[in-house]
């Protein structure tokens, strides 16, 4: 049995060995840049771990794992452009370091490179792998579109929000685990259970991210309050709109609208954070995080593997939920 740390190190080595063209420089240097930024490589490591759990050869899953990491970074490049985010993993985002046009094209190239990795899989398994991979890729795009649509809308409910983060965030985590199981040729029932484990854990992870964006300071490598600045419909904001009295609702609406730049960025973040505290939404969101975490563990328990083999995923889930403000 491998540990996640061992698999992350193995992926780092493989990524370093993955040769990229050097010309044109402005196409491939941004790709090299984002792939070399310090990262935990959780999703591709989970692909390898899942393959190992079901007694597969992790070398068979390596191309899929590399493809997933490339796809994930492609989404980060494009998301950062759409969010106008200046910082990623504590460094300049690609569009900030170069420009939007270069970042868009480099992201497109990175997606193409991910498909090149994917076709190195076992030919007998390749159609199923490509089908699952592209399904997840499309769902991530659907989630991102909903996220952008919701920025312009007030009347978003919790159910719609959970659907959006499921598509945008949780699906890729879930697919990473399922693809690893598929590389090991696990049965369909266990493959679905490990997918559902990842899906619920991914939702819990994103809800926790909503909290950390506001209350986590700058230690997570992102701009503090970035979701507030971008008018993202997070769980905290939607719940606040549900719970607010008339006066609080009007303040939230004025902060979102911010016509004629009535509030500076600092004031907007500060005032919204104060309202979140008044309405107790941080604690409400934490309860929701725990609910999805427990659902994930229930799915993990359904997988037909000895409990000692599943401990590594139990530990991973527990550690993922320990990111503290």
Secondary structure, DSSP 8 states (H G I E B T S, - for coil): ---HHHHHHHHHHHHHHS----SSHHHHHHHHHHHHS----HHHHHHHHHHHHTT--HHHHHHHHHHHHHHHHHHHHHHHHHHT--EETTEE-HHHHS-HHHHHHHHHHHHHHHHHHHTTS-HHHHHHHHHHHHHHHHHHHHHHHHHHHHHT-S---HHHHHHHHIIIIIHHHHHHHHHHHHHTT--HHHHHHHHHHHHHHHHHHHHHHHHHHHHSTTTTSS-TTHHHHTT---HHHHHHHHH--HHHHHHHHHHHH-GGG-S-HHHHHHHHHHHHHHTTHHHHHHHHHHHHHHHHHHHHHHSSS-HHHHHHHHHHHHHHTT---
